[in-house]
Amino acid sequence: MEEAALVSGSGKMGSVLMATLVVSSLTIGLAWAIDGSTAPSDVDGDGTTLASWRPFTVVAPIDTGINVYHEHFISDEVLPDWLLEAFGVTLVCDLSDEGDYEARLNADRAACWDQIGANDVVHFRGTRIIGASPDWSEGDGTPILDDPSDGHGTAVTGAVVNANPEAVIYFVEGFSTTAVLSAAEQPLVDVITTSFGAIGSLPFPGIEDATRVAVVEHGKVHTGAADNSPSPAVQDATAGPPWSIGIAGYAEGDDEQKETMSGSYPDIAADWTQNLPNHQDTSGYHDTSGTSFATPKTAGILSSVLVHLREMAGDEGAGAGQERGGWLVNGSVDGAPFTVDNAALRDALNRSGWYPSASTWDPLSGTLPISPVAPCTQVGWGVVNMSNLEVMIGHLDGSAPLPDRPGDVEACMAANQEARETYWGVAAAPTTGVSHGRQALTARAPSQVRPDDGFKQPTAMAQHDPQ
């Protein structure tokens, strides 16, 4: 496989619950209310100036729900109380670890799942997952948890964790503007990832207003899945707005070519087929395909870049709020300020993209060979995988700056940007770039969940279109 180094360039929510739930000692799954008494006094009101823990990053998948019992998400790490308070957590669930999925779910039903409402923010102890379900109402099933006919959200979040196993997950169940705004307005979130939209990228309104708030007003990163069709991504409400990073798919690990059934003219293409966790057991996995999973894997890669840079710069905060000056990384190196914003991170991603050789194309694979002429119309700035991680970090920390992309690539993607700005309006995030001691760079009708190749469309979600 080619490496990226070969590239040539570019209601309870409002207050903290004080009472402790009294539960029988026979109950395995316990839910405890947070008293916040151990939170340090130096935590800001919005929770973004934090006490010492470790450098971390927060990714927010917005999707069908999540299986918090799966081993893919289990962790021995304990999230500190002040972090939970900063998220506005209202309920902490201690998950059962005895028996199969159904046994654990039933053991925790009364103490955990039946206590959750639309205004709750819930931490599942023993994982790095904090969840919310702002669209939920009585009769909608179990909030936050992936329902029996779903599974999409569990796989999406699994793809994030594949790329960054230590990411803190702020999972939001839903497909609405409200669901996206839940993440957009959460100060600690760095990257929001969405894998739903109108079938065929039909030009319907979707979540673009909410993602604009996330990126333009709050400095976050948004990765949006292009459609599972060859339709151009420009007019797609998830992948098309110029403030979003639109993602198509390529056959990583196979013939390395463009997946035919993924959007055209995106920002980048990423891993189309992955081995991801099942949604109704505790240890099973399945191979599944689609832009739905290429997109959150990219979100995980970007979050991993952030956490590496934060560690280098001594930055233990998260998000890009005003109190952080709009910076996703805000620290210092050798006594000099070191800062990185959305624009600089995106510039590094663009520079790190690369075009696989068509010589590896398998005519029987169902892929399209990467064209030697205007490959940007197929995969944008190029393909991205885990090999891009080190390259992006080296560019942003100044140790190995990447050159500009060739002129034809720059021109092709400038035309892409112009088309998106014409269609969606110009709303670029504040651009200040990256600074450190060595250099300075500037850098739908309702949304539908799309059916993925390899992902069985759930009957109960037929009105949705997982990307």
QUIVENPE-V14831 format. One record per residue. N is the residue number from 0. PHI is phi in whole degrees, 0 to 359 (* if undefined). Layout:
n:N phi:PHI
n:N phi:PHI
//
This chain:
n:0 phi:*
n:1 phi:292
n:2 phi:256
n:3 phi:297
n:4 phi:296
n:5 phi:273
n:6 phi:293
n:7 phi:255
n:8 phi:172
n:9 phi:301
n:10 phi:*
n:11 phi:226
n:12 phi:295
n:13 phi:288
n:14 phi:220
n:15 phi:270
n:16 phi:292
n:17 phi:261
n:18 phi:270
n:19 phi:267
n:20 phi:290
n:21 phi:267
n:22 phi:233
n:23 phi:304
n:24 phi:295
n:25 phi:279
n:26 phi:282
n:27 phi:281
n:28 phi:268
n:29 phi:249
n:30 phi:239
n:31 phi:247
n:32 phi:283
n:33 phi:272
n:34 phi:260
n:35 phi:69
n:36 phi:291
n:37 phi:267
n:38 phi:294
n:39 phi:291
n:40 phi:286
n:41 phi:267
n:42 phi:282
n:43 phi:293
n:44 phi:302
n:45 phi:264
n:46 phi:80
n:47 phi:261
n:48 phi:256
n:49 phi:246
n:50 phi:288
n:51 phi:295
n:52 phi:218
n:53 phi:198
n:54 phi:299
n:55 phi:213
n:56 phi:217
n:57 phi:237
n:58 phi:246
n:59 phi:243
n:60 phi:283
n:61 phi:247
n:62 phi:193
n:63 phi:288
n:64 phi:148
n:65 phi:215
n:66 phi:271
n:67 phi:286
n:68 phi:273
n:69 phi:286
n:70 phi:302
n:71 phi:300
n:72 phi:250
n:73 phi:285
n:74 phi:215
n:75 phi:278
n:76 phi:291
n:77 phi:258
n:78 phi:288
n:79 phi:293
n:80 phi:301
n:81 phi:294
n:82 phi:291
n:83 phi:296
n:84 phi:296
n:85 phi:297
n:86 phi:283
n:87 phi:78
n:88 phi:297
n:89 phi:252
n:90 phi:209
n:91 phi:243
n:92 phi:255
n:93 phi:270
n:94 phi:277
n:95 phi:294
n:96 phi:236
n:97 phi:250
n:98 phi:85
n:99 phi:278
n:100 phi:304
n:101 phi:296
n:102 phi:296
n:103 phi:292
n:104 phi:300
n:105 phi:294
n:106 phi:295
n:107 phi:263
n:108 phi:305
n:109 phi:290
n:110 phi:278
n:111 phi:242
n:112 phi:296
n:113 phi:286
n:114 phi:268
n:115 phi:272
n:116 phi:237
n:117 phi:295
n:118 phi:264
n:119 phi:272
n:120 phi:240
n:121 phi:240
n:122 phi:256
n:123 phi:258
n:124 phi:297
n:125 phi:93
n:126 phi:226
n:127 phi:259
n:128 phi:258
n:129 phi:241
n:130 phi:231
n:131 phi:211
n:132 phi:218
n:133 phi:294
n:134 phi:271
n:135 phi:290
n:136 phi:215
n:137 phi:307
n:138 phi:94
n:139 phi:272
n:140 phi:91
n:141 phi:275
n:142 phi:296
n:143 phi:75
n:144 phi:291
n:145 phi:296
n:146 phi:284
n:147 phi:306
n:148 phi:268
n:149 phi:257
n:150 phi:109
n:151 phi:299
n:152 phi:294
n:153 phi:296
n:154 phi:293
n:155 phi:302
n:156 phi:292
n:157 phi:300
n:158 phi:293
n:159 phi:301
n:160 phi:291
n:161 phi:303
n:162 phi:274
n:163 phi:216
n:164 phi:299
n:165 phi:258
n:166 phi:295
n:167 phi:279
n:168 phi:255
n:169 phi:254
n:170 phi:270
n:171 phi:242
n:172 phi:278
n:173 phi:142
n:174 phi:227
n:175 phi:259
n:176 phi:302
n:177 phi:300
n:178 phi:296
n:179 phi:293
n:180 phi:295
n:181 phi:303
n:182 phi:278
n:183 phi:300
n:184 phi:265
n:185 phi:273
n:186 phi:303
n:187 phi:278
n:188 phi:289
n:189 phi:261
n:190 phi:231
n:191 phi:253
n:192 phi:231
n:193 phi:231
n:194 phi:229
n:195 phi:212
n:196 phi:173
n:197 phi:291
n:198 phi:302
n:199 phi:72
n:200 phi:54
n:201 phi:302
n:202 phi:283
n:203 phi:256
n:204 phi:299
n:205 phi:216
n:206 phi:255
n:207 phi:297
n:208 phi:294
n:209 phi:288
n:210 phi:290
n:211 phi:296
n:212 phi:301
n:213 phi:300
n:214 phi:272
n:215 phi:284
n:216 phi:270
n:217 phi:242
n:218 phi:72
n:219 phi:280
n:220 phi:254
n:221 phi:237
n:222 phi:255
n:223 phi:234
n:224 phi:286
n:225 phi:289
n:226 phi:289
n:227 phi:272
n:228 phi:202
n:229 phi:284
n:230 phi:303
n:231 phi:302
n:232 phi:274
n:233 phi:305
n:234 phi:269
n:235 phi:282
n:236 phi:292
n:237 phi:269
n:238 phi:259
n:239 phi:272
n:240 phi:305
n:241 phi:295
n:242 phi:276
n:243 phi:260
n:244 phi:260
n:245 phi:275
n:246 phi:232
n:247 phi:256
n:248 phi:234
n:249 phi:223
n:250 phi:274
n:251 phi:299
n:252 phi:84
n:253 phi:249
n:254 phi:267
n:255 phi:67
n:256 phi:253
n:257 phi:292
n:258 phi:288
n:259 phi:302
n:260 phi:268
n:261 phi:217
n:262 phi:305
n:263 phi:260
n:264 phi:56
n:265 phi:273
n:266 phi:282
n:267 phi:212
n:268 phi:235
n:269 phi:220
n:270 phi:300
n:271 phi:281
n:272 phi:244
n:273 phi:223
n:274 phi:264
n:275 phi:230
n:276 phi:291
n:277 phi:286
n:278 phi:259
n:279 phi:224
n:280 phi:213
n:281 phi:255
n:282 phi:212
n:283 phi:277
n:284 phi:226
n:285 phi:212
n:286 phi:276
n:287 phi:214
n:288 phi:230
n:289 phi:145
n:290 phi:296
n:291 phi:304
n:292 phi:251
n:293 phi:300
n:294 phi:290
n:295 phi:293
n:296 phi:296
n:297 phi:297
n:298 phi:301
n:299 phi:296
n:300 phi:297
n:301 phi:298
n:302 phi:294
n:303 phi:292
n:304 phi:301
n:305 phi:299
n:306 phi:291
n:307 phi:297
n:308 phi:291
n:309 phi:296
n:310 phi:297
n:311 phi:298
n:312 phi:265
n:313 phi:67
n:314 phi:261
n:315 phi:255
n:316 phi:266
n:317 phi:207
n:318 phi:80
n:319 phi:219
n:320 phi:288
n:321 phi:300
n:322 phi:293
n:323 phi:258
n:324 phi:70
n:325 phi:80
n:326 phi:268
n:327 phi:284
n:328 phi:237
n:329 phi:217
n:330 phi:208
n:331 phi:210
n:332 phi:228
n:333 phi:54
n:334 phi:83
n:335 phi:256
n:336 phi:302
n:337 phi:227
n:338 phi:223
n:339 phi:221
n:340 phi:243
n:341 phi:305
n:342 phi:298
n:343 phi:291
n:344 phi:297
n:345 phi:293
n:346 phi:298
n:347 phi:296
n:348 phi:299
n:349 phi:298
n:350 phi:293
n:351 phi:277
n:352 phi:298
n:353 phi:210
n:354 phi:250
n:355 phi:297
n:356 phi:288
n:357 phi:291
n:358 phi:295
n:359 phi:268
n:360 phi:297
n:361 phi:254
n:362 phi:300
n:363 phi:265
n:364 phi:277
n:365 phi:86
n:366 phi:264
n:367 phi:252
n:368 phi:294
n:369 phi:293
n:370 phi:287
n:371 phi:286
n:372 phi:249
n:373 phi:51
n:374 phi:297
n:375 phi:299
n:376 phi:288
n:377 phi:265
n:378 phi:230
n:379 phi:64
n:380 phi:291
n:381 phi:133
n:382 phi:265
n:383 phi:224
n:384 phi:216
n:385 phi:294
n:386 phi:291
n:387 phi:287
n:388 phi:302
n:389 phi:296
n:390 phi:295
n:391 phi:295
n:392 phi:299
n:393 phi:299
n:394 phi:293
n:395 phi:285
n:396 phi:274
n:397 phi:85
n:398 phi:281
n:399 phi:210
n:400 phi:300
n:401 phi:273
n:402 phi:288
n:403 phi:297
n:404 phi:287
n:405 phi:303
n:406 phi:301
n:407 phi:291
n:408 phi:291
n:409 phi:300
n:410 phi:294
n:411 phi:297
n:412 phi:281
n:413 phi:294
n:414 phi:294
n:415 phi:300
n:416 phi:297
n:417 phi:296
n:418 phi:296
n:419 phi:291
n:420 phi:292
n:421 phi:294
n:422 phi:284
n:423 phi:259
n:424 phi:98
n:425 phi:273
n:426 phi:211
n:427 phi:291
n:428 phi:293
n:429 phi:307
n:430 phi:249
n:431 phi:236
n:432 phi:82
n:433 phi:231
n:434 phi:225
n:435 phi:200
n:436 phi:293
n:437 phi:258
n:438 phi:197
n:439 phi:227
n:440 phi:247
n:441 phi:254
n:442 phi:274
n:443 phi:*
n:444 phi:7
n:445 phi:306
n:446 phi:303
n:447 phi:244
n:448 phi:273
n:449 phi:273
n:450 phi:284
n:451 phi:264
n:452 phi:300
n:453 phi:88
n:454 phi:244
n:455 phi:290
n:456 phi:294
n:457 phi:290
n:458 phi:297
n:459 phi:288
n:460 phi:247
n:461 phi:299
n:462 phi:280
n:463 phi:255
n:464 phi:224
n:465 phi:295
n:466 phi:287
//
